[in-house]
Amino acid sequence: MSTPFQSGPHWSTASFGETADTSPMELSALGDHLDLCRGLRGRLFAARCRAEVVHGFVASHLVTTALGVVALVVAVWLVL
């Protein structure tokens, strides 16, 4: 029996008896990626992280959050 032909790239993770090391091109690509990631960390990144935390809390506590918002609206309405 023959094995079927695989389309697409074939990746080998073996070092074939040599030392496993990164190539200069891989290190350059990694450096470019890290520079991009460091550039994205600013005020907007921090605000987005906070928004994701709040969204996660609200999504996991939907009923409780809705009841809290309704109670807050009723309290403000009664005060005014």
ChimeraX commands (.cxc) that place a marker at each C-alpha (Angstrom):
marker #1 position 0.00,0.00,0.00 radius 0.5
marker #1 position 1.14,3.49,-0.71 radius 0.5
marker #1 position 0.53,6.50,1.47 radius 0.5
marker #1 position -1.68,9.24,0.04 radius 0.5
marker #1 position 0.00,12.40,-1.20 radius 0.5
marker #1 position -0.28,15.28,1.27 radius 0.5
marker #1 position -0.91,18.68,-0.20 radius 0.5
marker #1 position 0.52,21.79,1.39 radius 0.5
marker #1 position 3.77,22.31,3.28 radius 0.5
marker #1 position 5.34,19.49,5.24 radius 0.5
marker #1 position 6.85,20.63,8.53 radius 0.5
marker #1 position 9.57,18.66,10.22 radius 0.5
marker #1 position 10.50,19.38,13.81 radius 0.5
marker #1 position 13.51,17.07,13.84 radius 0.5
marker #1 position 17.01,18.53,13.89 radius 0.5
marker #1 position 18.47,15.46,12.12 radius 0.5
marker #1 position 21.37,15.07,14.54 radius 0.5
marker #1 position 22.35,18.74,14.47 radius 0.5
marker #1 position 21.78,21.30,17.19 radius 0.5
marker #1 position 18.29,22.74,17.13 radius 0.5
marker #1 position 18.69,26.48,16.64 radius 0.5
marker #1 position 16.70,29.37,15.27 radius 0.5
marker #1 position 17.59,30.93,11.97 radius 0.5
marker #1 position 18.40,34.64,11.64 radius 0.5
marker #1 position 15.21,35.10,9.61 radius 0.5
marker #1 position 13.11,33.57,12.42 radius 0.5
marker #1 position 14.79,35.82,15.01 radius 0.5
marker #1 position 14.16,38.87,12.84 radius 0.5
marker #1 position 10.47,37.98,12.44 radius 0.5
marker #1 position 10.17,37.43,16.19 radius 0.5
marker #1 position 11.80,40.80,16.88 radius 0.5
marker #1 position 9.42,42.56,14.48 radius 0.5
marker #1 position 6.45,40.88,16.17 radius 0.5
marker #1 position 7.63,41.87,19.65 radius 0.5
marker #1 position 8.18,45.47,18.53 radius 0.5
marker #1 position 4.63,45.56,17.21 radius 0.5
marker #1 position 3.22,44.10,20.42 radius 0.5
marker #1 position 5.14,46.60,22.57 radius 0.5
marker #1 position 3.86,49.44,20.41 radius 0.5
marker #1 position 0.26,48.42,20.99 radius 0.5
marker #1 position 0.57,48.67,24.77 radius 0.5
marker #1 position -0.61,52.19,25.55 radius 0.5
marker #1 position -3.57,53.95,27.08 radius 0.5
marker #1 position -5.93,52.54,24.49 radius 0.5
marker #1 position -4.67,49.02,25.21 radius 0.5
marker #1 position -5.24,49.50,28.95 radius 0.5
marker #1 position -8.74,50.88,28.33 radius 0.5
marker #1 position -9.55,47.91,26.11 radius 0.5
marker #1 position -8.34,45.49,28.79 radius 0.5
marker #1 position -10.55,47.17,31.38 radius 0.5
marker #1 position -13.53,47.06,28.99 radius 0.5
marker #1 position -12.99,43.35,28.42 radius 0.5
marker #1 position -12.92,42.73,32.19 radius 0.5
marker #1 position -16.17,44.68,32.67 radius 0.5
marker #1 position -17.77,42.90,29.71 radius 0.5
marker #1 position -16.76,39.53,31.12 radius 0.5
marker #1 position -18.26,40.39,34.51 radius 0.5
marker #1 position -21.50,41.70,33.02 radius 0.5
marker #1 position -21.83,38.72,30.67 radius 0.5
marker #1 position -21.35,36.22,33.47 radius 0.5
marker #1 position -23.69,38.06,35.86 radius 0.5
marker #1 position -26.32,39.25,33.41 radius 0.5
marker #1 position -29.39,38.89,35.63 radius 0.5
marker #1 position -27.69,40.39,38.68 radius 0.5
marker #1 position -26.38,43.31,36.63 radius 0.5
marker #1 position -29.81,43.94,35.10 radius 0.5
marker #1 position -31.45,43.93,38.53 radius 0.5
marker #1 position -28.75,46.29,39.84 radius 0.5
marker #1 position -29.30,48.72,36.96 radius 0.5
marker #1 position -33.08,48.62,37.49 radius 0.5
marker #1 position -32.63,49.24,41.24 radius 0.5
marker #1 position -30.31,52.17,40.52 radius 0.5
marker #1 position -32.77,53.71,38.03 radius 0.5
marker #1 position -35.66,53.32,40.50 radius 0.5
marker #1 position -33.61,54.87,43.31 radius 0.5
marker #1 position -32.64,57.85,41.14 radius 0.5
marker #1 position -36.26,58.24,39.99 radius 0.5
marker #1 position -37.53,58.24,43.60 radius 0.5
marker #1 position -34.95,60.84,44.67 radius 0.5
marker #1 position -35.82,63.19,41.81 radius 0.5
marker link #1:1,2 radius 0.2
marker link #1:2,3 radius 0.2
marker link #1:3,4 radius 0.2
marker link #1:4,5 radius 0.2
marker link #1:5,6 radius 0.2
marker link #1:6,7 radius 0.2
marker link #1:7,8 radius 0.2
marker link #1:8,9 radius 0.2
marker link #1:9,10 radius 0.2
marker link #1:10,11 radius 0.2
marker link #1:11,12 radius 0.2
marker link #1:12,13 radius 0.2
marker link #1:13,14 radius 0.2
marker link #1:14,15 radius 0.2
marker link #1:15,16 radius 0.2
marker link #1:16,17 radius 0.2
marker link #1:17,18 radius 0.2
marker link #1:18,19 radius 0.2
marker link #1:19,20 radius 0.2
marker link #1:20,21 radius 0.2
marker link #1:21,22 radius 0.2
marker link #1:22,23 radius 0.2
marker link #1:23,24 radius 0.2
marker link #1:24,25 radius 0.2
marker link #1:25,26 radius 0.2
marker link #1:26,27 radius 0.2
marker link #1:27,28 radius 0.2
marker link #1:28,29 radius 0.2
marker link #1:29,30 radius 0.2
marker link #1:30,31 radius 0.2
marker link #1:31,32 radius 0.2
marker link #1:32,33 radius 0.2
marker link #1:33,34 radius 0.2
marker link #1:34,35 radius 0.2
marker link #1:35,36 radius 0.2
marker link #1:36,37 radius 0.2
marker link #1:37,38 radius 0.2
marker link #1:38,39 radius 0.2
marker link #1:39,40 radius 0.2
marker link #1:40,41 radius 0.2
marker link #1:41,42 radius 0.2
marker link #1:42,43 radius 0.2
marker link #1:43,44 radius 0.2
marker link #1:44,45 radius 0.2
marker link #1:45,46 radius 0.2
marker link #1:46,47 radius 0.2
marker link #1:47,48 radius 0.2
marker link #1:48,49 radius 0.2
marker link #1:49,50 radius 0.2
marker link #1:50,51 radius 0.2
marker link #1:51,52 radius 0.2
marker link #1:52,53 radius 0.2
marker link #1:53,54 radius 0.2
marker link #1:54,55 radius 0.2
marker link #1:55,56 radius 0.2
marker link #1:56,57 radius 0.2
marker link #1:57,58 radius 0.2
marker link #1:58,59 radius 0.2
marker link #1:59,60 radius 0.2
marker link #1:60,61 radius 0.2
marker link #1:61,62 radius 0.2
marker link #1:62,63 radius 0.2
marker link #1:63,64 radius 0.2
marker link #1:64,65 radius 0.2
marker link #1:65,66 radius 0.2
marker link #1:66,67 radius 0.2
marker link #1:67,68 radius 0.2
marker link #1:68,69 radius 0.2
marker link #1:69,70 radius 0.2
marker link #1:70,71 radius 0.2
marker link #1:71,72 radius 0.2
marker link #1:72,73 radius 0.2
marker link #1:73,74 radius 0.2
marker link #1:74,75 radius 0.2
marker link #1:75,76 radius 0.2
marker link #1:76,77 radius 0.2
marker link #1:77,78 radius 0.2
marker link #1:78,79 radius 0.2
marker link #1:79,80 radius 0.2
view
